[in-house]
Amino acid sequence: MSKFKLRSKILNLRKKNSYKKYSLYPYRIYRFLKKNKINFKNVGGYYPCNHEIDDLDVLNFLRNKKANISLPIIRENNQMDFFEWTNKNPLKINKYGIAEPALGKKIYPDLIFVPLVAYDDDLNRLRYGGRVFMIVI
């Protein structure tokens, strides 16, 4: 099956199940980060859209553990910069229909939660289409 067909199939399945609330178990993620001594002082995340799994519980949990949380703003040529974000900061909808900070201080994340469509047995990320380089730890 081609990546295009697989992506469409998975997105349709996810849309059908979008009413379900999946937990990412924020405390388990926090314990994993602490146990493996992974720096999470500055955490980049994303505001969920297109029926993505909601990472806001994890971001809020890490904020309560004194992490600085940031969301990306997509610039020209699909470049991204991350800007500090709290629940009290306004968001705006960009040209792709994605919520991003309206204001804020630029932050360079130590750790980024990345949205994806799915992944294969070798942990290769099936994405929406843009080129992304990432390290999986």
C-alpha positions in Angstrom: 0.0 0.0 0.0 1.4 3.5 -0.9 2.1 6.0 1.8 -0.7 8.2 0.5 -3.3 5.4 0.7 -2.0 4.3 4.1 -2.1 7.9 5.4 -5.7 8.3 4.1 -6.8 5.0 5.7 -5.3 5.9 9.1 -6.7 9.4 9.1 -10.2 8.1 8.3 -9.9 5.6 11.2 -8.7 8.3 13.5 -11.6 10.5 12.5 -14.1 7.7 13.2 -12.7 7.3 16.7 -12.2 11.0 17.4 -14.9 11.0 20.1 -12.7 8.8 22.3 -10.4 10.5 24.8 -7.0 8.8 24.9 -4.7 9.4 27.8 -1.0 9.8 27.3 -0.4 9.2 31.0 1.4 12.4 31.8 2.9 11.1 35.0 4.5 8.1 33.2 6.0 10.4 30.6 7.3 12.6 33.5 8.8 9.6 35.3 10.4 8.4 32.1 12.0 11.8 31.5 13.3 12.0 35.1 14.5 8.4 35.2 16.5 8.8 31.9 17.8 12.3 32.9 16.2 13.9 29.8 16.2 17.7 30.0 12.7 19.0 29.8 13.1 22.6 31.0 11.9 23.9 27.7 9.3 21.6 26.0 7.8 22.2 22.6 4.4 20.7 21.8 1.6 21.3 19.4 -2.0 22.3 19.6 -3.9 19.2 18.4 -5.9 19.4 15.2 -7.2 17.0 12.5 -8.3 14.5 15.2 -4.7 14.2 16.6 -4.1 12.7 20.0 -4.4 15.6 22.5 -1.0 16.3 24.1 -2.3 19.3 26.1 -2.6 17.2 29.3 1.1 16.3 29.1 2.1 19.8 28.4 0.1 21.2 31.3 1.4 18.5 33.6 5.0 19.4 32.6 4.2 23.1 33.1 3.2 22.2 36.6 6.6 20.6 37.0 8.2 24.0 36.1 8.8 23.3 32.4 8.5 26.2 30.0 5.9 25.2 27.3 6.0 26.4 23.8 4.1 25.9 20.5 5.4 26.5 17.0 4.6 29.4 14.7 5.0 28.4 11.1 7.0 30.9 9.2 7.8 31.3 5.5 9.1 28.2 3.7 7.5 26.1 6.4 10.2 27.0 9.0 9.1 26.9 12.6 10.0 29.0 15.7 8.7 28.0 19.1 7.1 30.6 21.4 6.2 30.4 25.0 2.6 29.4 25.7 0.3 29.0 28.6 -3.5 28.4 28.7 -3.9 32.1 29.4 -2.1 33.2 26.2 -4.2 33.8 23.1 -3.9 31.6 20.0 -4.5 32.5 16.4 -5.4 30.2 13.5 -2.7 30.1 10.8 -3.2 29.6 7.1 -3.1 25.8 7.6 -5.9 25.9 10.1 -3.5 25.2 13.0 -3.7 27.1 16.3 -0.4 28.9 17.2 0.6 31.5 19.8 -0.4 35.1 18.9 2.3 36.5 21.1 5.1 35.3 23.3 8.8 34.9 23.9 10.8 32.7 21.5 12.0 29.5 23.2 14.4 26.8 21.9 12.9 23.5 23.1 15.0 20.8 24.7 12.3 18.3 23.9 9.5 18.4 21.3 6.3 16.4 21.2 5.7 15.8 17.4 2.3 15.1 15.8 2.1 12.2 13.5 -0.4 10.2 11.5 1.1 6.8 12.5 4.4 5.0 12.7 5.7 1.6 11.4 7.3 -1.3 13.1 10.7 0.4 12.7 9.4 3.6 14.3 9.5 5.5 11.1 7.0 8.4 11.3 4.2 8.6 8.7 3.6 12.3 8.6 1.3 14.8 6.9 3.7 15.4 4.2 6.4 18.0 5.3 10.0 17.0 5.8 10.9 16.6 9.5 14.1 15.5 11.0 13.8 14.1 14.5 15.6 12.0 17.0 13.6 9.4 18.9 14.8 8.7 22.4 
